[in-house]
Amino acid sequence: MNSHFQLQWEEKQNCFVLLYPEGMVQLNQSAGEIMNLCDGKNSALDIAKILEEKFNIVGLLHDVNEFLDDAMTRNWVIYNV
């Protein structure tokens, strides 16, 4: 995750939010679950597998990749080689 953003659970809103100097982004459940797993160690495949197991569904890799592409465009996450 980009160090300019802080992910935290917001009890009042019952969701994850991304905090940054200019404001806050409220994340839906799927986005929050993915961002919560962006720790610099998990790959997109790891994240998809963890969420598939957690929610007992299959085929999430495409959705995870789509979200991460969007998150990179917004600078929420940074891809490190």
N, CA, C and O atoms as a Tinker XYZ file with bonds, in Angstrom:
   324  protein
     1  N      0.847000   -1.171000    0.000000    73     2
     2  CA     0.000000    0.000000    0.000000    64     1     3
     3  C      0.895000    1.237000    0.000000    63     2     4     5
     4  O      1.974000    1.245000    0.592000    81     3
     5  N      0.430000    2.253000   -0.662000    73     3     6
     6  CA     1.141000    3.526000   -0.703000    64     5     7
     7  C      1.208000    4.100000    0.711000    63     6     8     9
     8  O      0.193000    4.162000    1.406000    81     7
     9  N      2.380000    4.514000    1.131000    73     7    10
    10  CA     2.553000    5.010000    2.499000    64     9    11
    11  C      1.834000    6.335000    2.758000    63    10    12    13
    12  O      1.727000    6.753000    3.911000    81    11
    13  N      1.342000    6.999000    1.724000    73    11    14
    14  CA     0.583000    8.239000    1.904000    64    13    15
    15  C     -0.865000    7.981000    2.302000    63    14    16    17
    16  O     -1.606000    8.912000    2.618000    81    15
    17  N     -1.260000    6.712000    2.283000    73    15    18
    18  CA    -2.620000    6.328000    2.642000    64    17    19
    19  C     -2.578000    5.432000    3.873000    63    18    20    21
    20  O     -1.635000    4.663000    4.063000    81    19
    21  N     -3.586000    5.536000    4.688000    73    19    22
    22  CA    -3.708000    4.672000    5.860000    64    21    23
    23  C     -5.059000    3.977000    5.794000    63    22    24    25
    24  O     -6.098000    4.630000    5.693000    81    23
    25  N     -5.041000    2.658000    5.853000    73    23    26
    26  CA    -6.269000    1.875000    5.859000    64    25    27
    27  C     -6.685000    1.643000    7.301000    63    26    28    29
    28  O     -5.879000    1.224000    8.132000    81    27
    29  N     -7.939000    1.916000    7.589000    73    27    30
    30  CA    -8.430000    1.625000    8.936000    64    29    31
    31  C     -9.907000    1.279000    8.883000    63    30    32    33
    32  O    -10.632000    1.686000    7.975000    81    31
    33  N    -10.334000    0.511000    9.887000    73    31    34
    34  CA   -11.740000    0.160000   10.028000    64    33    35
    35  C    -12.450000    1.329000   10.705000    63    34    36    37
    36  O    -12.000000    1.811000   11.744000    81    35
    37  N    -13.540000    1.778000   10.131000    73    35    38
    38  CA   -14.319000    2.885000   10.679000    64    37    39
    39  C    -15.616000    2.302000   11.236000    63    38    40    41
    40  O    -16.548000    1.995000   10.492000    81    39
    41  N    -15.654000    2.160000   12.555000    73    39    42
    42  CA   -16.787000    1.517000   13.227000    64    41    43
    43  C    -18.110000    2.216000   12.926000    63    42    44    45
    44  O    -19.112000    1.553000   12.658000    81    43
    45  N    -18.121000    3.539000   12.968000    73    43    46
    46  CA   -19.358000    4.292000   12.744000    64    45    47
    47  C    -19.936000    4.048000   11.353000    63    46    48    49
    48  O    -21.154000    4.031000   11.172000    81    47
    49  N    -19.056000    3.861000   10.377000    73    47    50
    50  CA   -19.506000    3.647000    9.006000    64    49    51
    51  C    -19.576000    2.160000    8.657000    63    50    52    53
    52  O    -20.068000    1.784000    7.593000    81    51
    53  N    -19.079000    1.322000    9.564000    73    51    54
    54  CA   -19.081000   -0.126000    9.376000    64    53    55
    55  C    -18.378000   -0.543000    8.083000    63    54    56    57
    56  O    -18.871000   -1.384000    7.331000    81    55
    57  N    -17.205000    0.073000    7.843000    73    55    58
    58  CA   -16.449000   -0.255000    6.630000    64    57    59
    59  C    -14.994000    0.186000    6.804000    63    58    60    61
    60  O    -14.648000    0.927000    7.724000    81    59
    61  N    -14.159000   -0.296000    5.885000    73    59    62
    62  CA   -12.784000    0.180000    5.818000    64    61    63
    63  C    -12.778000    1.511000    5.085000    63    62    64    65
    64  O    -13.580000    1.748000    4.182000    81    63
    65  N    -11.858000    2.371000    5.492000    73    63    66
    66  CA   -11.647000    3.643000    4.809000    64    65    67
    67  C    -10.154000    3.827000    4.565000    63    66    68    69
    68  O     -9.320000    3.307000    5.306000    81    67
    69  N     -9.834000    4.575000    3.518000    73    67    70
    70  CA    -8.463000    4.984000    3.256000    64    69    71
    71  C     -8.358000    6.451000    3.638000    63    70    72    73
    72  O     -9.077000    7.296000    3.106000    81    71
    73  N     -7.466000    6.741000    4.553000    73    71    74
    74  CA    -7.235000    8.118000    4.977000    64    73    75
    75  C     -6.000000    8.644000    4.262000    63    74    76    77
    76  O     -5.015000    7.927000    4.090000    81    75
    77  N     -6.065000    9.895000    3.852000    73    75    78
    78  CA    -4.921000   10.558000    3.236000    64    77    79
    79  C     -4.991000   12.033000    3.581000    63    78    80    81
    80  O     -6.037000   12.497000    4.035000    81    79
    81  N     -3.922000   12.785000    3.383000    73    79    82
    82  CA    -3.894000   14.174000    3.858000    64    81    83
    83  C     -5.077000   15.030000    3.395000    63    82    84    85
    84  O     -5.528000   15.904000    4.135000    81    83
    85  N     -5.581000   14.793000    2.191000    73    83    86
    86  CA    -6.654000   15.628000    1.659000    64    85    87
    87  C     -8.045000   15.123000    2.018000    63    86    88    89
    88  O     -9.030000   15.809000    1.745000    81    87
    89  N     -8.153000   13.948000    2.621000    73    87    90
    90  CA    -9.487000   13.452000    2.926000    64    89    91
    91  C     -9.550000   11.975000    3.236000    63    90    92    93
    92  O     -8.644000   11.406000    3.845000    81    91
    93  N    -10.650000   11.362000    2.800000    73    91    94
    94  CA   -10.923000    9.970000    3.130000    64    93    95
    95  C    -11.704000    9.335000    1.981000    63    94    96    97
    96  O    -12.528000    9.986000    1.339000    81    95
    97  N    -11.431000    8.056000    1.733000    73    95    98
    98  CA   -12.175000    7.281000    0.753000    64    97    99
    99  C    -12.849000    6.136000    1.493000    63    98   100   101
   100  O    -12.181000    5.342000    2.156000    81    99
   101  N    -14.155000    6.048000    1.384000    73    99   102
   102  CA   -14.903000    4.949000    1.994000    64   101   103
   103  C    -14.892000    3.782000    1.007000    63   102   104   105
   104  O    -15.260000    3.947000   -0.157000    81   103
   105  N    -14.476000    2.615000    1.465000    73   103   106
   106  CA   -14.375000    1.444000    0.610000    64   105   107
   107  C    -15.560000    0.507000    0.827000    63   106   108   109
   108  O    -16.041000    0.345000    1.949000    81   107
   109  N    -16.026000   -0.110000   -0.266000    73   107   110
   110  CA   -17.054000   -1.138000   -0.096000    64   109   111
   111  C    -16.398000   -2.383000    0.492000    63   110   112   113
   112  O    -15.176000   -2.428000    0.634000    81   111
   113  N    -17.181000   -3.378000    0.829000    73   111   114
   114  CA   -16.647000   -4.552000    1.513000    64   113   115
   115  C    -15.562000   -5.251000    0.697000    63   114   116   117
   116  O    -14.519000   -5.617000    1.239000    81   115
   117  N    -15.799000   -5.437000   -0.591000    73   115   118
   118  CA   -14.814000   -6.129000   -1.433000    64   117   119
   119  C    -13.493000   -5.375000   -1.475000    63   118   120   121
   120  O    -12.426000   -5.965000   -1.307000    81   119
   121  N    -13.570000   -4.072000   -1.700000    73   119   122
   122  CA   -12.357000   -3.257000   -1.759000    64   121   123
   123  C    -11.621000   -3.270000   -0.425000    63   122   124   125
   124  O    -10.395000   -3.367000   -0.388000    81   123
   125  N    -12.359000   -3.174000    0.652000    73   123   126
   126  CA   -11.748000   -3.208000    1.973000    64   125   127
   127  C    -11.045000   -4.525000    2.256000    63   126   128   129
   128  O     -9.947000   -4.547000    2.811000    81   127
   129  N    -11.685000   -5.619000    1.870000    73   127   130
   130  CA   -11.077000   -6.940000    2.079000    64   129   131
   131  C     -9.775000   -7.067000    1.291000    63   130   132   133
   132  O     -8.786000   -7.589000    1.804000    81   131
   133  N     -9.775000   -6.590000    0.046000    73   131   134
   134  CA    -8.567000   -6.666000   -0.780000    64   133   135
   135  C     -7.484000   -5.758000   -0.212000    63   134   136   137
   136  O     -6.343000   -6.185000   -0.041000    81   135
   137  N     -7.833000   -4.507000    0.080000    73   135   138
   138  CA    -6.836000   -3.568000    0.600000    64   137   139
   139  C     -6.250000   -4.042000    1.927000    63   138   140   141
   140  O     -5.073000   -3.814000    2.204000    81   139
   141  N     -7.054000   -4.688000    2.731000    73   139   142
   142  CA    -6.578000   -5.199000    4.015000    64   141   143
   143  C     -5.504000   -6.264000    3.833000    63   142   144   145
   144  O     -4.704000   -6.499000    4.739000    81   143
   145  N     -5.480000   -6.903000    2.682000    73   143   146
   146  CA    -4.490000   -7.942000    2.411000    64   145   147
   147  C     -3.279000   -7.425000    1.631000    63   146   148   149
   148  O     -2.350000   -8.184000    1.360000    81   147
   149  N     -3.284000   -6.159000    1.275000    73   147   150
   150  CA    -2.148000   -5.552000    0.563000    64   149   151
   151  C     -1.075000   -5.176000    1.575000    63   150   152   153
   152  O     -0.995000   -4.036000    2.033000    81   151
   153  N     -0.265000   -6.153000    1.907000    73   151   154
   154  CA     0.747000   -5.945000    2.942000    64   153   155
   155  C      2.174000   -5.949000    2.400000    63   154   156   157
   156  O      3.132000   -5.919000    3.173000    81   155
   157  N      2.318000   -5.986000    1.074000    73   155   158
   158  CA     3.642000   -6.030000    0.476000    64   157   159
   159  C      4.189000   -7.436000    0.350000    63   158   160   161
   160  O      5.249000   -7.636000   -0.244000    81   159
   161  N      3.485000   -8.416000    0.898000    73   159   162
   162  CA     3.912000   -9.809000    0.826000    64   161   163
   163  C      2.969000  -10.640000   -0.030000    63   162   164   165
   164  O      3.403000  -11.537000   -0.752000    81   163
   165  N      1.665000  -10.338000    0.053000    73   163   166
   166  CA     0.673000  -11.103000   -0.702000    64   165   167
   167  C      0.633000  -10.655000   -2.156000    63   166   168   169
   168  O      0.569000   -9.463000   -2.455000    81   167
   169  N      0.673000  -11.637000   -3.055000    73   167   170
   170  CA     0.473000  -11.352000   -4.474000    64   169   171
   171  C     -1.024000  -11.288000   -4.743000    63   170   172   173
   172  O     -1.832000  -11.607000   -3.871000    81   171
   173  N     -1.388000  -10.875000   -5.949000    73   171   174
   174  CA    -2.804000  -10.866000   -6.334000    64   173   175
   175  C     -3.374000  -12.273000   -6.229000    63   174   176   177
   176  O     -4.512000  -12.454000   -5.795000    81   175
   177  N     -2.591000  -13.266000   -6.624000    73   175   178
   178  CA    -3.032000  -14.657000   -6.529000    64   177   179
   179  C     -3.247000  -15.060000   -5.071000    63   178   180   181
   180  O     -4.230000  -15.727000   -4.748000    81   179
   181  N     -2.329000  -14.658000   -4.191000    73   179   182
   182  CA    -2.482000  -14.945000   -2.758000    64   181   183
   183  C     -3.770000  -14.320000   -2.220000    63   182   184   185
   184  O     -4.530000  -14.965000   -1.497000    81   183
   185  N     -4.003000  -13.066000   -2.580000    73   183   186
   186  CA    -5.193000  -12.356000   -2.099000    64   185   187
   187  C     -6.453000  -13.058000   -2.576000    63   186   188   189
   188  O     -7.387000  -13.266000   -1.801000    81   187
   189  N     -6.479000  -13.424000   -3.855000    73   187   190
   190  CA    -7.650000  -14.124000   -4.399000    64   189   191
   191  C     -7.888000  -15.439000   -3.665000    63   190   192   193
   192  O     -9.024000  -15.753000   -3.310000    81   191
   193  N     -6.828000  -16.206000   -3.436000    73   191   194
   194  CA    -6.981000  -17.494000   -2.743000    64   193   195
   195  C     -7.476000  -17.303000   -1.310000    63   194   196   197
   196  O     -8.342000  -18.048000   -0.853000    81   195
   197  N     -6.943000  -16.327000   -0.608000    73   195   198
   198  CA    -7.366000  -16.059000    0.778000    64   197   199
   199  C     -8.846000  -15.693000    0.812000    63   198   200   201
   200  O     -9.592000  -16.194000    1.654000    81   199
   201  N     -9.272000  -14.824000   -0.100000    73   199   202
   202  CA   -10.669000  -14.397000   -0.118000    64   201   203
   203  C    -11.605000  -15.509000   -0.591000    63   202   204   205
   204  O    -12.727000  -15.629000   -0.099000    81   203
   205  N    -11.148000  -16.315000   -1.541000    73   203   206
   206  CA   -11.964000  -17.454000   -1.986000    64   205   207
   207  C    -12.212000  -18.419000   -0.837000    63   206   208   209
   208  O    -13.315000  -18.941000   -0.675000    81   207
   209  N    -11.181000  -18.648000   -0.048000    73   207   210
   210  CA   -11.331000  -19.530000    1.107000    64   209   211
   211  C    -12.218000  -18.891000    2.182000    63   210   212   213
   212  O    -13.085000  -19.551000    2.754000    81   211
   213  N    -11.995000  -17.618000    2.446000    73   211   214
   214  CA   -12.747000  -16.919000    3.484000    64   213   215
   215  C    -14.244000  -16.868000    3.178000    63   214   216   217
   216  O    -15.072000  -17.038000    4.072000    81   215
   217  N    -14.587000  -16.632000    1.903000    73   215   218
   218  CA   -15.990000  -16.469000    1.521000    64   217   219
   219  C    -16.574000  -17.681000    0.794000    63   218   220   221
   220  O    -17.712000  -17.653000    0.325000    81   219
   221  N    -15.768000  -18.749000    0.711000    73   219   222
   222  CA   -16.218000  -20.005000    0.105000    64   221   223
   223  C    -16.754000  -19.802000   -1.314000    63   222   224   225
   224  O    -17.836000  -20.278000   -1.657000    81   223
   225  N    -15.974000  -19.085000   -2.133000    73   223   226
   226  CA   -16.303000  -18.895000   -3.545000    64   225   227
   227  C    -15.038000  -19.091000   -4.369000    63   226   228   229
   228  O    -13.935000  -19.106000   -3.822000    81   227
   229  N    -15.193000  -19.238000   -5.672000    73   227   230
   230  CA   -14.044000  -19.432000   -6.559000    64   229   231
   231  C    -14.065000  -18.385000   -7.668000    63   230   232   233
   232  O    -15.083000  -17.744000   -7.930000    81   231
   233  N    -12.921000  -18.235000   -8.302000    73   231   234
   234  CA   -12.831000  -17.372000   -9.465000    64   233   235
   235  C    -12.667000  -15.892000   -9.182000    63   234   236   237
   236  O    -13.151000  -15.068000   -9.958000    81   235
   237  N    -12.006000  -15.530000   -8.102000    73   235   238
   238  CA   -11.870000  -14.118000   -7.744000    64   237   239
   239  C    -10.640000  -13.423000   -8.327000    63   238   240   241
   240  O    -10.522000  -12.201000   -8.233000    81   239
   241  N     -9.735000  -14.177000   -8.921000    73   239   242
   242  CA    -8.480000  -13.573000   -9.370000    64   241   243
   243  C     -8.720000  -12.422000  -10.350000    63   242   244   245
   244  O     -8.073000  -11.380000  -10.243000    81   243
   245  N     -9.627000  -12.593000  -11.291000    73   243   246
   246  CA    -9.906000  -11.530000  -12.258000    64   245   247
   247  C    -10.385000  -10.260000  -11.544000    63   246   248   249
   248  O     -9.928000   -9.158000  -11.849000    81   247
   249  N    -11.304000  -10.425000  -10.597000    73   247   250
   250  CA   -11.831000   -9.273000   -9.856000    64   249   251
   251  C    -10.750000   -8.601000   -9.010000    63   250   252   253
   252  O    -10.676000   -7.374000   -8.940000    81   251
   253  N     -9.918000   -9.415000   -8.371000    73   251   254
   254  CA    -8.821000   -8.864000   -7.566000    64   253   255
   255  C     -7.868000   -8.080000   -8.465000    63   254   256   257
   256  O     -7.463000   -6.970000   -8.120000    81   255
   257  N     -7.510000   -8.649000   -9.610000    73   255   258
   258  CA    -6.612000   -7.948000  -10.534000    64   257   259
   259  C     -7.223000   -6.648000  -11.036000    63   258   260   261
   260  O     -6.528000   -5.636000  -11.127000    81   259
   261  N     -8.511000   -6.658000  -11.363000    73   259   262
   262  CA    -9.188000   -5.439000  -11.811000    64   261   263
   263  C     -9.152000   -4.362000  -10.733000    63   262   264   265
   264  O     -8.854000   -3.200000  -11.009000    81   263
   265  N     -9.460000   -4.767000   -9.495000    73   263   266
   266  CA    -9.436000   -3.791000   -8.407000    64   265   267
   267  C     -8.021000   -3.248000   -8.205000    63   266   268   269
   268  O     -7.839000   -2.039000   -8.061000    81   267
   269  N     -7.021000   -4.126000   -8.193000    73   267   270
   270  CA    -5.649000   -3.675000   -7.962000    64   269   271
   271  C     -5.167000   -2.757000   -9.076000    63   270   272   273
   272  O     -4.437000   -1.803000   -8.811000    81   271
   273  N     -5.563000   -3.028000  -10.322000    73   271   274
   274  CA    -5.216000   -2.124000  -11.423000    64   273   275
   275  C     -5.793000   -0.733000  -11.164000    63   274   276   277
   276  O     -5.109000    0.276000  -11.341000    81   275
   277  N     -7.056000   -0.690000  -10.742000    73   275   278
   278  CA    -7.697000    0.588000  -10.435000    64   277   279
   279  C     -7.030000    1.263000   -9.238000    63   278   280   281
   280  O     -6.805000    2.474000   -9.248000    81   279
   281  N     -6.716000    0.477000   -8.210000    73   279   282
   282  CA    -6.067000    1.018000   -7.010000    64   281   283
   283  C     -4.686000    1.582000   -7.351000    63   282   284   285
   284  O     -4.271000    2.587000   -6.775000    81   283
   285  N     -3.967000    0.939000   -8.287000    73   283   286
   286  CA    -2.663000    1.466000   -8.697000    64   285   287
   287  C     -2.831000    2.777000   -9.462000    63   286   288   289
   288  O     -2.035000    3.701000   -9.293000    81   287
   289  N     -3.865000    2.860000  -10.302000    73   287   290
   290  CA    -4.140000    4.093000  -11.034000    64   289   291
   291  C     -4.414000    5.236000  -10.065000    63   290   292   293
   292  O     -4.029000    6.378000  -10.318000    81   291
   293  N     -5.081000    4.926000   -8.955000    73   291   294
   294  CA    -5.413000    5.943000   -7.950000    64   293   295
   295  C     -4.279000    6.157000   -6.941000    63   294   296   297
   296  O     -4.401000    6.969000   -6.023000    81   295
   297  N     -3.181000    5.425000   -7.119000    73   295   298
   298  CA    -2.010000    5.486000   -6.228000    64   297   299
   299  C     -2.293000    4.979000   -4.816000    63   298   300   301
   300  O     -1.573000    5.323000   -3.879000    81   299
   301  N     -3.326000    4.171000   -4.657000    73   299   302
   302  CA    -3.603000    3.563000   -3.348000    64   301   303
   303  C     -2.585000    2.483000   -3.044000    63   302   304   305
   304  O     -2.189000    2.300000   -1.893000    81   303
   305  N     -2.165000    1.771000   -4.067000    73   303   306
   306  CA    -1.141000    0.733000   -3.916000    64   305   307
   307  C     -0.042000    1.002000   -4.928000    63   306   308   309
   308  O     -0.268000    1.595000   -5.983000    81   307
   309  N      1.130000    0.560000   -4.585000    73   307   310
   310  CA     2.287000    0.700000   -5.452000    64   309   311
   311  C      2.833000   -0.681000   -5.726000    63   310   312   313
   312  O      3.058000   -1.465000   -4.803000    81   311
   313  N      3.044000   -0.978000   -6.988000    73   311   314
   314  CA     3.605000   -2.281000   -7.363000    64   313   315
   315  C      5.097000   -2.231000   -7.236000    63   314   316   317
   316  O      5.766000   -1.426000   -7.883000    81   315
   317  N      5.627000   -3.111000   -6.383000    73   315   318
   318  CA     7.081000   -3.204000   -6.199000    64   317   319
   319  C      7.577000   -4.486000   -6.817000    63   318   320   321
   320  O      7.043000   -5.563000   -6.556000    81   319
   321  N      8.597000   -4.367000   -7.634000    73   319   322
   322  CA     9.200000   -5.544000   -8.275000    64   321   323
   323  C     10.232000   -6.135000   -7.374000    63   322   324
   324  O     10.859000   -7.134000   -7.725000    81   323
